Amino acid sequence: MYGKNAYQQYQNIQVTTVDKGRLLLMMYEGAIKFLKQSRAGLEADDIVKFCRFLSKSQAIIAELMNTLDFEKGGQIARDLERLYDFMLFYLTEANLERSADKVTKVIGLVETVYSAYKEIIEGEKQKISDPEKEKAVGEALRRVQISL
């Protein structure tokens, strides 16, 4: 009992003290993890597991959508809103149809956006001075635009 409480306190401290970029990455990592667990539940014919983890991933995607800053984000924020809306719609269909393929499609979309953000955030932390790294960040931004 004590161990579980200590772990929960650690998790709370980790989330409340992390920078915004790392928090964003943690949200994407959580969504990917829950989507994969949901798909595994469906493949194992464990509908309770499928629904529980699908719901958790939908909550994360909805939170990502709700925290978009349209004033600062401009067109990218609007495009991300459309993408998140599509993901939520597709996951609703996946739930209705019990479709692992649709969950897999959303995993791919989330992983694409996650990898682009990860390259951007890590690039900013390193204060990009290398032209090759700058090119990699530009490529990550291009991939996000293509996936939208």
ABEGO torsion letter per residue (X at the ends): XAAAAAAAAAAAAAAAABBAAAAAAAAAAAAAAAAAAAAAAAAAGBAAAAAAAAAAAAAAAAAAAAABBAAAAEAAAAAAAAAAAAAAAAAAAAAAAGBAAAAAAAAAAAAAAAAAAAAAAAAAAAGBABAAAAAAAAAAAAAAAAAX
